[in-house]
Amino acid sequence: MFTFRYKSLSVGHTCPTKTKLTKIKALPLKNTKIKILEQLLKQKIDEFKKVNKIKGVDFSKKMKKIIDKYNTRTEIDVERVHDETLDAIFDLINELKEEQESFKKMNIDYEERCLLIVRGQNPRLL
């Protein structure tokens, strides 16, 4: 199994910063980029699940779909699939960032927003 730990790319409670993502984009090997991004995204989704299980599961399913497509590539379309996978992972990271920051517009913290969703109230209407 592939294990990668790179201290300067570790992340805290938010999604990877633009600086960290820029460092990853600069890596020359596409397979390495994808594996690093997969691990970072998995870590962030697991942390996200602690606050919002339902959305976290949705993000996990999206990531699994991206990685499954990547793993079933053929020799003919390797470059295209690499590029599509990288784009899809970066899009998913941005989507996760937007979800994590969505509460700021409502002047509540994220846990309060999740509680409102669980109670059946639409926090966007508040």
C-alpha positions as CSV (number, residue, x, y, z in Angstrom):
1,M,0.0,0.0,0.0
2,F,1.2,3.5,-0.8
3,T,1.9,5.6,2.2
4,F,3.1,9.2,1.8
5,R,3.8,11.7,4.6
6,Y,5.2,15.1,3.6
7,K,5.4,17.5,6.6
8,S,5.2,20.7,4.7
9,L,2.0,19.5,3.0
10,S,0.2,18.4,6.1
11,V,-3.0,20.2,6.7
12,G,-4.9,21.5,9.8
13,H,-8.6,21.9,10.2
14,T,-9.3,23.4,6.8
15,C,-8.7,22.3,3.3
16,P,-5.2,22.6,1.8
17,T,-4.2,26.2,1.2
18,K,-3.3,27.6,-2.2
19,T,0.4,27.5,-1.3
20,K,0.2,23.8,-0.4
21,L,-1.8,23.1,-3.6
22,T,0.8,25.0,-5.6
23,K,3.6,22.9,-4.2
24,I,1.7,19.8,-5.1
25,K,0.9,21.1,-8.7
26,A,4.7,21.7,-9.1
27,L,5.5,18.0,-8.5
28,P,6.7,16.5,-11.8
29,L,5.1,13.0,-11.5
30,K,1.3,13.0,-12.0
31,N,0.8,9.7,-10.2
32,T,2.5,11.1,-7.1
33,K,0.4,14.3,-7.3
34,I,-2.8,12.2,-7.5
35,K,-1.7,10.0,-4.5
36,I,-0.8,13.0,-2.4
37,L,-4.1,14.8,-3.2
38,E,-6.0,11.6,-2.6
39,Q,-4.5,11.2,0.9
40,L,-5.0,14.9,1.8
41,L,-8.6,14.9,0.5
42,K,-9.4,11.7,2.4
43,Q,-8.0,13.2,5.6
44,K,-10.0,16.4,5.1
45,I,-13.2,14.4,4.3
46,D,-12.7,12.2,7.4
47,E,-12.4,15.4,9.6
48,F,-15.4,16.9,7.8
49,K,-17.5,13.7,8.6
50,K,-17.0,14.4,12.3
51,V,-19.1,17.6,11.9
52,N,-21.4,16.7,9.0
53,K,-21.7,13.0,8.4
54,I,-24.1,13.2,5.5
55,K,-22.1,15.7,3.5
56,G,-18.9,13.9,4.4
57,V,-20.3,10.6,3.0
58,D,-21.3,12.5,-0.2
59,F,-17.8,13.8,-0.6
60,S,-16.3,10.3,0.1
61,K,-18.5,8.9,-2.7
62,K,-17.4,11.6,-5.1
63,M,-13.8,11.0,-4.3
64,K,-14.2,7.2,-4.7
65,K,-15.8,7.7,-8.1
66,I,-12.9,9.9,-9.2
67,I,-10.3,7.4,-8.0
68,D,-12.1,4.4,-9.4
69,K,-12.1,6.1,-12.8
70,Y,-8.4,6.9,-12.5
71,N,-7.6,3.3,-11.5
72,T,-9.5,1.8,-14.5
73,R,-7.6,3.9,-17.1
74,T,-6.2,2.2,-20.1
75,E,-2.8,2.7,-21.7
76,I,-4.3,4.6,-24.6
77,D,-5.8,7.4,-22.5
78,V,-3.4,7.7,-19.6
79,E,-2.5,11.4,-20.1
80,R,-6.1,12.4,-20.5
81,V,-7.2,10.5,-17.4
82,H,-4.4,11.9,-15.4
83,D,-5.4,15.4,-16.3
84,E,-9.1,14.8,-15.8
85,T,-8.4,13.2,-12.4
86,L,-6.2,16.1,-11.2
87,D,-8.9,18.6,-12.3
88,A,-11.6,16.6,-10.6
89,I,-9.7,16.3,-7.4
90,F,-9.0,20.1,-7.4
91,D,-12.7,20.8,-8.1
92,L,-13.7,18.5,-5.2
93,I,-11.2,20.3,-2.9
94,N,-12.8,23.6,-3.9
95,E,-16.2,22.2,-3.3
96,L,-15.2,21.0,0.2
97,K,-13.7,24.5,1.0
98,E,-17.0,26.2,-0.1
99,E,-19.0,23.8,2.1
100,Q,-16.7,24.4,5.1
101,E,-17.0,28.2,4.7
102,S,-20.7,28.4,3.8
103,F,-21.6,29.2,7.5
104,K,-19.6,32.4,7.5
105,K,-22.2,34.2,5.3
106,M,-24.9,33.4,7.9
107,N,-22.9,34.6,10.9
108,I,-23.0,31.2,12.7
109,D,-20.4,28.6,13.2
110,Y,-20.3,25.4,11.2
111,E,-21.6,23.2,13.9
112,E,-24.6,25.4,14.4
113,R,-25.3,25.2,10.6
114,C,-25.1,21.4,10.7
115,L,-27.5,21.3,13.7
116,L,-30.0,23.4,11.8
117,I,-29.8,21.0,8.9
118,V,-30.3,18.0,11.1
119,R,-33.3,19.7,12.7
120,G,-34.8,20.1,9.3
121,Q,-34.4,23.9,9.1
122,N,-32.9,25.4,6.0
123,P,-30.0,27.6,7.4
124,R,-30.0,29.6,4.1
125,L,-33.4,31.0,5.0
126,L,-32.3,32.4,8.4
